[in-house]
Amino acid sequence: MKKFDYSLGLLLLGAFGLFLFASFLDPFLNLWDERFHALVARNLLNHPLMPTLYENPVVSMAYDRWDRAVIWLHKQPLFLWQIALSFKLFGVNEFALRLPSVLMSTGLVYFAYRIGLQIINQRTGYIAGLLTATSFHLVELVSGRMEVDHSDVAFLFYVTGSIWAWIEYITTGKRYWILVIGLFSGFAILCKWLVGLLVYSGWGIYNILVYKLKYSYYSSLMVAFLVTILTILPWQILIFSWYPAEAQQTMQYNMLHFTRVLEGHGGSFWYYFEHFGDLFGNVALYLILPSLIVFFLRVKDKRLGSALVFMPLMVYLFFSVAATKMPSYPFIVAVPIFLLVATSVDSGLEYLNRLSLPAIASGMLILLLFVAIINLNLQPSRILELHRIDSAANSYGRIQLQNKTIFQGLAISLPERSVVFNVKGRHYVECMFYSGFPSYSFIPSEEQVNLLLAQGRHVAVFPKQGELLPHYLTSKREVTIIPAYLNGWD
């Protein structure tokens, strides 16, 4: 037992180190959607119950979309509060932004270990934890490079936490786990809405398999569900009371994801099946089908195993039917998928043990197996290629770093009450984060300029290559034409 305790400790320490490394990979805000999350979280420091994107909307315009809103309800607030707390403790910077994801991803490794231990055995749990710790997709989410970054990490953490707590309850019978299930599910919803109820689908299937439809056995599920409702209700009441128009608009927009392709994020019914390896790695891609068979042969409780497998199947069906497709949507079932694969790997190790090979040969084979699995799963060469600033594949990183330097320079060079215009594309978000000034993507009208100057504001405008700025901007001494061109995306 002590041997496994030490091994688990080393695994968790190694996972924390790897995710900490991931948090330093990009010394700038990433586009989708890290920059939005960073800016809203920074603004939450001033008013925790009022999430804003435009903290100071000094220019009259339509703040009517999630990417240019004043009150920003595009995501539920829990992961943003976590980031804001990290900013409070460690300063407003990229490391503090990503630290909650580092900690939650490390916690996921523990959840994977405990679920594997309870469902199969200790070694399977350890392998499931190792696969979680070396997940390329998870590393990219922690780094902020993969859309939807920290929101998805938090959602994955709390959904998996609810599944872990449920399995602990089923296997130990201790009733305090009911409260933990309800809280984790509620926290998941407070990160990314109703798919956070996933644990109840598995629990319901388990109860049907064990108790049929004898509803007296469903009281624990109902108590946990009540805890979930009580956890999420205060925020929903608050936003519909304080920000009714924005809350209604956000809810309608969220519902459209199921019936309409939004923002070009479409795909066929088979989209997520085709991208299975992108989410879970090549090890899972090639082993998932035989792993299902091995899992049902080895799982301690077949009904519990069936309920656990039902959850990934339901998630894949739900998101495959939905019109809008986003790469990370099914990643919330990463730990059950890794557990299935871990069962196959553990069976392979048992087969090696039965071969009665010399200890040295057996040890070398096991070492080579784990090195191959980690390399295939983590893809370290791909990580370096994507994130090294001097890599040919990382022109994106160089552009983002150059823009960050320009935006930080504005905070030093421009007067205190400045407003920045003509920021390329949606890079006004990073501009606001790094400079602290209200920033806009368009050239202001003469009337807007005069109104701002009358209010004691200073106007600063980015030039664009091949674009002539109006005379009412270039002729005014109170207007600064910023001596730098921004690169980036519209």
Secondary structure per residue as TSV (DSSP state, phi and psi in degrees):
chain	resnum	aa	ss	phi	psi
A	1	M	-	360.0	-44.5
A	2	K	H	-61.3	-36.5
A	3	K	H	-58.3	-43.8
A	4	F	H	-70.6	-34.7
A	5	D	H	-60.2	-45.2
A	6	Y	H	-64.7	-42.1
A	7	S	H	-63.2	-42.5
A	8	L	H	-64.5	-41.7
A	9	G	H	-59.7	-43.7
A	10	L	H	-66.3	-37.8
A	11	L	H	-62.9	-46.1
A	12	L	H	-64.8	-40.1
A	13	L	H	-64.8	-43.6
A	14	G	H	-63.7	-40.2
A	15	A	H	-63.5	-44.1
A	16	F	H	-60.2	-43.0
A	17	G	H	-63.3	-41.2
A	18	L	H	-65.9	-44.5
A	19	F	H	-70.1	-33.1
A	20	L	H	-63.6	-42.4
A	21	F	H	-58.3	-42.4
A	22	A	H	-61.2	-34.7
A	23	S	H	-67.8	-18.7
A	24	F	T	-100.7	1.7
A	25	L	S	-64.3	-39.9
A	26	D	-	-116.3	109.7
A	27	P	S	-82.7	42.9
A	28	F	S	-161.2	167.1
A	29	L	-	-77.8	134.9
A	30	N	-	-84.8	159.7
A	31	L	T	-71.4	-57.2
A	32	W	T	-116.6	111.2
A	33	D	T	-118.7	25.3
A	34	E	H	-59.2	-40.2
A	35	R	H	-62.6	-38.4
A	36	F	H	-66.8	-45.1
A	37	H	H	-62.8	-40.5
A	38	A	H	-63.7	-44.7
A	39	L	H	-68.1	-44.4
A	40	V	H	-63.9	-42.1
A	41	A	H	-63.3	-40.1
A	42	R	H	-62.3	-41.6
A	43	N	H	-67.9	-28.4
A	44	L	H	-63.9	-21.4
A	45	L	T	-59.0	-29.9
A	46	N	T	-86.8	-27.8
A	47	H	-	-157.3	89.8
A	48	P	T	-58.8	-23.1
A	49	L	T	-101.8	9.5
A	50	M	-	-130.8	88.8
A	51	P	-	-72.9	122.2
A	52	T	B	-127.0	146.9
A	53	L	S	-95.0	-58.1
A	54	Y	S	-86.0	100.9
A	55	E	S	-67.8	-33.3
A	56	N	S	-137.0	80.8
A	57	P	-	-76.2	81.9
A	58	V	-	-81.3	-14.7
A	59	V	S	-108.8	136.1
A	60	S	-	-74.2	116.7
A	61	M	S	-159.7	175.1
A	62	A	-	-83.3	103.2
A	63	Y	-	-90.0	64.3
A	64	D	-	-113.0	6.1
A	65	R	S	-129.7	159.8
A	66	W	G	-61.9	-25.8
A	67	D	G	-89.6	2.7
A	68	R	G	-150.7	39.5
A	69	A	-	-88.6	160.2
A	70	V	S	-87.7	-67.5
A	71	I	B	-80.4	118.4
A	72	W	-	-107.9	100.0
A	73	L	-	-112.1	19.2
A	74	H	S	-61.2	-30.2
A	75	K	S	-126.0	153.9
A	76	Q	-	-65.9	160.5
A	77	P	S	-93.7	-10.0
A	78	L	H	-59.9	-47.7
A	79	F	H	-67.1	-28.6
A	80	L	H	-70.4	-39.6
A	81	W	H	-61.9	-39.2
A	82	Q	H	-61.7	-43.5
A	83	I	H	-65.5	-42.4
A	84	A	H	-60.6	-40.8
A	85	L	H	-62.9	-41.5
A	86	S	H	-62.8	-40.8
A	87	F	H	-59.8	-42.1
A	88	K	H	-61.9	-39.5
A	89	L	H	-83.0	-35.9
A	90	F	H	-122.3	6.0
A	91	G	-	91.9	160.2
A	92	V	S	-86.9	98.2
A	93	N	S	-157.9	171.6
A	94	E	H	-65.3	-35.8
A	95	F	H	-63.7	-47.7
A	96	A	H	-63.1	-35.5
A	97	L	H	-57.7	-41.5
A	98	R	H	-94.5	-10.3
A	99	L	H	-59.6	-43.9
A	100	P	H	-57.0	-35.9
A	101	S	H	-67.9	-35.5
A	102	V	H	-60.4	-47.6
A	103	L	H	-68.3	-43.1
A	104	M	H	-67.6	-37.4
A	105	S	H	-65.2	-37.3
A	106	T	H	-64.6	-40.5
A	107	G	H	-61.3	-34.9
A	108	L	H	-59.4	-37.8
A	109	V	H	-61.0	-41.1
A	110	Y	H	-65.9	-43.3
A	111	F	H	-57.0	-45.0
A	112	A	H	-60.4	-42.6
A	113	Y	H	-61.1	-48.6
A	114	R	H	-66.5	-39.7
A	115	I	H	-63.6	-45.2
A	116	G	H	-62.2	-40.5
A	117	L	H	-60.5	-45.2
A	118	Q	H	-75.2	-32.7
A	119	I	H	-85.5	-42.1
A	120	I	T	-120.4	-81.7
A	121	N	-	-163.0	178.0
A	122	Q	H	-65.5	-43.4
A	123	R	H	-66.6	-38.6
A	124	T	H	-62.0	-40.8
A	125	G	H	-61.1	-40.6
A	126	Y	H	-64.4	-43.0
A	127	I	H	-66.5	-39.5
A	128	A	H	-61.1	-39.8
A	129	G	H	-64.8	-39.0
A	130	L	H	-65.2	-42.7
A	131	L	H	-64.1	-37.6
A	132	T	H	-66.1	-43.9
A	133	A	H	-65.6	-27.7
A	134	T	T	-108.1	22.5
A	135	S	-	-73.1	119.6
A	136	F	H	-58.6	-44.1
A	137	H	H	-64.7	-39.5
A	138	L	H	-66.5	-41.7
A	139	V	H	-58.6	-42.7
A	140	E	H	-67.1	-35.5
A	141	L	H	-65.1	-43.7
A	142	V	H	-63.3	-37.0
A	143	S	H	-69.9	-15.4
A	144	G	T	87.2	-4.6
A	145	R	-	-75.2	-35.7
A	146	M	S	-88.1	127.9
A	147	E	T	-65.5	139.1
A	148	V	T	-107.4	33.3
A	149	D	H	42.0	-116.4
A	150	H	H	-70.7	-26.1
A	151	S	H	-62.4	-43.9
A	152	D	H	-70.1	-35.3
A	153	V	H	-64.0	-46.3
A	154	A	H	-63.8	-42.7
A	155	F	H	-61.3	-47.2
A	156	L	H	-59.0	-43.4
A	157	F	H	-61.8	-49.4
A	158	Y	H	-74.8	-36.5
A	159	V	H	-62.2	-46.6
A	160	T	H	-64.9	-37.4
A	161	G	H	-60.0	-39.5
A	162	S	H	-67.2	-38.2
A	163	I	H	-67.1	-42.9
A	164	W	H	-59.2	-48.2
A	165	A	H	-62.9	-37.6
A	166	W	H	-64.1	-43.9
A	167	I	H	-65.5	-39.1
A	168	E	H	-61.0	-39.6
A	169	Y	H	-66.2	-45.7
A	170	I	H	-64.4	-39.4
A	171	T	H	-85.4	-24.1
A	172	T	H	-108.0	-26.3
A	173	G	-	76.8	4.8
A	174	K	-	-78.5	125.9
A	175	R	T	-75.0	-18.5
A	176	Y	H	-65.6	-18.6
A	177	W	H	-65.7	-24.2
A	178	I	H	-59.5	-44.0
A	179	L	H	-62.7	-41.8
A	180	V	H	-64.8	-42.2
A	181	I	H	-57.3	-50.2
A	182	G	H	-61.7	-41.7
A	183	L	H	-66.1	-47.5
A	184	F	H	-61.2	-42.0
A	185	S	H	-64.1	-41.7
A	186	G	H	-62.9	-42.1
A	187	F	H	-63.5	-36.3
A	188	A	H	-62.2	-44.7
A	189	I	H	-63.0	-35.8
A	190	L	H	-74.7	1.9
A	191	C	H	-105.6	-41.0
A	192	K	H	-157.1	32.4
A	193	W	-	75.8	-155.7
A	194	L	G	-73.7	-13.6
A	195	V	G	-66.3	-11.7
A	196	G	G	-63.1	-10.9
A	197	L	G	-83.1	7.0
A	198	L	H	-51.4	-39.7
A	199	V	H	-57.4	-32.0
A	200	Y	H	-70.9	-25.8
A	201	S	H	-67.4	-45.2
A	202	G	H	-65.0	-41.7
A	203	W	H	-63.4	-42.1
A	204	G	H	-62.5	-44.0
A	205	I	H	-61.8	-42.1
A	206	Y	H	-61.0	-45.6
A	207	N	H	-63.6	-38.1
A	208	I	H	-64.5	-42.4
A	209	L	H	-66.7	-34.2
A	210	V	H	-91.9	-47.2
A	211	Y	H	-110.1	3.4
A	212	K	T	58.1	-130.1
A	213	L	T	-112.4	34.1
A	214	K	-	-82.1	97.2
A	215	Y	G	-66.7	-16.7
A	216	S	G	-64.0	-19.5
A	217	Y	G	-89.3	2.0
A	218	Y	G	-99.6	7.0
A	219	S	H	-64.5	-38.0
A	220	S	H	-63.8	-41.8
A	221	L	H	-61.8	-42.1
A	222	M	H	-67.6	-36.2
A	223	V	H	-64.8	-45.7
A	224	A	H	-61.0	-42.0
A	225	F	H	-62.8	-38.9
A	226	L	H	-62.8	-40.8
A	227	V	H	-61.0	-41.4
A	228	T	H	-60.5	-46.8
A	229	I	H	-61.4	-44.3
A	230	L	H	-66.0	-26.6
A	231	T	H	-73.3	-40.2
A	232	I	H	-90.8	-21.2
A	233	L	H	-63.7	-43.3
A	234	P	H	-55.8	-41.5
A	235	W	H	-67.7	-39.0
A	236	Q	H	-65.6	-41.5
A	237	I	H	-63.0	-42.1
A	238	L	H	-62.0	-49.3
A	239	I	H	-69.7	-34.0
A	240	F	H	-76.3	-17.7
A	241	S	H	-87.6	-44.2
A	242	W	H	-87.4	-37.5
A	243	Y	S	-129.7	60.3
A	244	P	H	-61.3	-40.8
A	245	A	H	-65.5	-45.4
A	246	E	H	-67.0	-39.4
A	247	A	H	-65.5	-42.3
A	248	Q	H	-64.9	-43.6
A	249	Q	H	-62.3	-41.9
A	250	T	H	-65.0	-42.8
A	251	M	H	-63.9	-42.1
A	252	Q	H	-64.0	-40.3
A	253	Y	H	-64.7	-42.5
A	254	N	H	-62.4	-38.3
A	255	M	H	-67.9	-27.5
A	256	L	H	-66.9	-21.8
A	257	H	H	-56.5	-31.5
A	258	F	H	-79.0	-31.9
A	259	T	H	-107.1	-14.7
A	260	R	S	-138.7	144.0
A	261	V	-	-75.9	116.2
A	262	L	-	-104.8	137.0
A	263	E	T	55.3	30.4
A	264	G	T	78.3	7.9
A	265	H	-	-91.6	71.4
A	266	G	-	-110.6	-177.5
A	267	G	-	166.5	166.0
A	268	S	-	-76.4	175.3
A	269	F	T	-56.2	-31.7
A	270	W	T	-90.5	8.4
A	271	Y	H	-52.1	-50.7
A	272	Y	H	-73.4	-30.3
A	273	F	H	-68.5	-38.7
A	274	E	H	-66.7	-28.1
A	275	H	T	-104.5	18.8
A	276	F	H	-55.9	-45.4
A	277	G	H	-66.0	-29.4
A	278	D	H	-64.8	-35.4
A	279	L	H	-82.6	-44.1
A	280	F	H	-113.4	-0.1
A	281	G	H	89.1	163.9
A	282	N	H	-68.5	-29.8
A	283	V	H	-60.4	-48.6
A	284	A	H	-67.1	-37.5
A	285	L	H	-57.5	-44.2
A	286	Y	H	-87.5	-20.0
A	287	L	H	-105.0	-7.4
A	288	I	H	-63.3	-41.8
A	289	L	H	-69.5	-50.0
A	290	P	H	-63.3	-28.3
A	291	S	H	-64.4	-34.1
A	292	L	H	-60.4	-42.0
A	293	I	H	-66.9	-48.6
A	294	V	H	-61.2	-40.5
A	295	F	H	-59.2	-47.0
A	296	F	H	-71.4	-22.5
A	297	L	H	-74.7	-27.8
A	298	R	H	-110.4	-18.1
A	299	V	-	-61.1	140.3
A	300	K	S	-66.7	-43.8
A	301	D	-	-119.3	106.2
A	302	K	H	-60.8	-35.0
A	303	R	H	-71.3	-39.4
A	304	L	H	-66.4	-40.7
A	305	G	H	-62.2	-40.1
A	306	S	H	-63.4	-41.7
A	307	A	H	-65.4	-38.2
A	308	L	H	-66.5	-41.1
A	309	V	H	-71.1	-30.1
A	310	F	H	-59.3	-35.5
A	311	M	H	-64.3	-48.9
A	312	P	H	-60.4	-38.0
A	313	L	H	-63.4	-40.9
A	314	M	H	-68.4	-41.3
A	315	V	H	-61.0	-44.9
A	316	Y	H	-64.8	-39.3
A	317	L	H	-66.1	-45.6
A	318	F	H	-60.6	-50.7
A	319	F	H	-74.8	-25.1
A	320	S	H	-70.7	-33.8
A	321	V	H	-75.0	-33.2
A	322	A	S	-61.3	143.6
A	323	A	S	-72.0	-42.8
A	324	T	S	-82.7	129.7
A	325	K	-	-116.2	128.8
A	326	M	-	-125.6	138.5
A	327	P	T	-52.5	-38.8
A	328	S	T	-92.4	-2.1
A	329	Y	G	-49.9	-50.4
A	330	P	G	-77.8	-0.9
A	331	F	G	-67.7	-11.5
A	332	I	G	-64.2	-15.4
A	333	V	G	-104.0	26.5
A	334	A	H	-58.7	-44.0
A	335	V	H	-66.7	-45.6
A	336	P	H	-58.4	-37.6
A	337	I	H	-65.0	-46.8
A	338	F	H	-64.7	-32.5
A	339	L	H	-64.6	-42.7
A	340	L	H	-58.2	-47.5
A	341	V	H	-64.4	-40.5
A	342	A	H	-60.1	-33.7
A	343	T	H	-62.6	-40.7
A	344	S	H	-66.4	-43.0
A	345	V	H	-62.7	-43.2
A	346	D	H	-63.9	-37.3
A	347	S	H	-64.2	-37.6
A	348	G	H	-62.4	-39.8
A	349	L	H	-65.6	-39.3
A	350	E	H	-63.3	-38.4
A	351	Y	H	-63.6	-41.0
A	352	L	H	-60.8	-41.1
A	353	N	H	-62.6	-34.9
A	354	R	H	-74.1	-14.9
A	355	L	T	-74.7	-11.8
A	356	S	T	54.6	43.6
A	357	L	-	-73.9	157.4
A	358	P	-	-55.4	148.4
A	359	A	H	-56.4	-41.0
A	360	I	H	-65.8	-46.3
A	361	A	H	-63.6	-42.9
A	362	S	H	-63.0	-43.3
A	363	G	H	-62.9	-40.5
A	364	M	H	-66.8	-41.3
A	365	L	H	-62.4	-42.9
A	366	I	H	-65.2	-41.8
A	367	L	H	-62.1	-45.6
A	368	L	H	-63.2	-38.2
A	369	L	H	-61.3	-46.5
A	370	F	H	-70.6	-36.6
A	371	V	H	-62.0	-43.0
A	372	A	H	-64.5	-43.1
A	373	I	H	-63.3	-46.5
A	374	I	H	-63.5	-42.7
A	375	N	H	-64.7	-43.5
A	376	L	H	-67.0	-36.8
A	377	N	H	-77.9	-44.5
A	378	L	H	-83.1	-34.0
A	379	Q	-	54.3	58.1
A	380	P	H	-59.1	-35.7
A	381	S	H	-65.6	-35.4
A	382	R	H	-68.7	-39.4
A	383	I	H	-60.5	-46.3
A	384	L	H	-63.8	-41.4
A	385	E	H	-63.5	-38.6
A	386	L	H	-74.8	-29.6
A	387	H	H	-111.6	-20.6
A	388	R	-	-64.4	127.6
A	389	I	T	-61.5	-33.7
A	390	D	T	-88.7	6.8
A	391	S	-	-75.5	141.5
A	392	A	T	-61.7	-27.6
A	393	A	T	-82.9	-1.5
A	394	N	-	-117.4	44.1
A	395	S	H	-62.7	-31.1
A	396	Y	H	-54.7	-47.7
A	397	G	H	-62.8	-40.3
A	398	R	H	-66.0	-39.4
A	399	I	H	-64.3	-45.9
A	400	Q	H	-63.5	-39.6
A	401	L	H	-68.4	-39.7
A	402	Q	H	-63.3	-44.3
A	403	N	H	-63.9	-40.3
A	404	K	H	-57.9	-44.8
A	405	T	H	-60.0	-40.9
A	406	I	H	-65.1	-46.0
A	407	F	H	-64.6	-41.7
A	408	Q	H	-63.9	-34.4
A	409	G	H	-64.7	-30.9
A	410	L	H	-62.8	-37.1
A	411	A	H	-61.5	-26.1
A	412	I	H	-92.1	-39.7
A	413	S	H	-89.7	-25.3
A	414	L	S	-93.6	152.7
A	415	P	-	-61.5	164.2
A	416	E	T	-61.6	-40.7
A	417	R	T	-101.1	46.0
A	418	S	E	-83.7	155.4
A	419	V	E	-129.2	130.7
A	420	V	E	-105.6	134.2
A	421	F	E	-124.3	166.7
A	422	N	-	62.0	34.1
A	423	V	-	-75.7	130.2
A	424	K	S	-59.1	133.1
A	425	G	T	54.4	-133.1
A	426	R	T	-98.6	16.7
A	427	H	T	-70.0	-3.0
A	428	Y	H	-61.1	-22.8
A	429	V	H	-68.1	-50.4
A	430	E	H	-63.2	-36.0
A	431	C	H	-59.8	-44.3
A	432	M	H	-66.4	-38.2
A	433	F	H	-65.2	-47.3
A	434	Y	H	-84.1	-32.3
A	435	S	H	-95.5	-29.1
A	436	G	-	84.6	0.6
A	437	F	S	-97.7	143.9
A	438	P	-	-56.5	134.4
A	439	S	B	-136.5	144.0
A	440	Y	-	-136.7	156.1
A	441	S	S	-90.5	-6.8
A	442	F	S	-112.6	165.5
A	443	I	-	-82.4	127.8
A	444	P	-	-70.5	151.4
A	445	S	-	-75.1	165.2
A	446	E	H	-62.1	-37.5
A	447	E	H	-63.6	-43.0
A	448	Q	H	-63.7	-40.2
A	449	V	H	-62.9	-47.7
A	450	N	H	-62.9	-39.6
A	451	L	H	-64.5	-43.2
A	452	L	H	-64.7	-42.7
A	453	L	H	-64.0	-37.8
A	454	A	H	-65.1	-27.5
A	455	Q	T	-85.3	4.9
A	456	G	T	81.2	17.9
A	457	R	-	-87.8	157.5
A	458	H	E	-110.5	135.0
A	459	V	E	-102.5	130.3
A	460	A	E	-127.2	136.7
A	461	V	E	-130.1	131.9
A	462	F	-	-80.0	134.5
A	463	P	-	-80.8	158.3
A	464	K	-	-124.4	142.9
A	465	Q	T	-60.2	129.4
A	466	G	T	80.6	5.7
A	467	E	-	-114.3	130.0
A	468	L	-	-92.8	126.5
A	469	L	-	-80.4	147.5
A	470	P	-	-61.2	153.8
A	471	H	H	-62.4	-33.9
A	472	Y	H	-67.7	-13.6
A	473	L	H	-92.6	-48.1
A	474	T	H	-71.5	-19.9
A	475	S	T	-93.5	-9.6
A	476	K	-	-93.9	131.3
A	477	R	T	-72.0	-24.4
A	478	E	T	-80.4	-1.5
A	479	V	E	-108.3	129.5
A	480	T	E	-99.2	124.1
A	481	I	E	-90.1	111.7
A	482	I	-	-66.1	126.4
A	483	P	S	-81.5	55.6
A	484	A	-	-158.3	143.4
A	485	Y	-	-101.0	137.0
A	486	L	-	-92.1	137.5
A	487	N	-	-99.4	171.1
A	488	G	S	139.0	-152.6
A	489	W	-	-128.6	144.7
A	490	D	-	-80.6	360.0
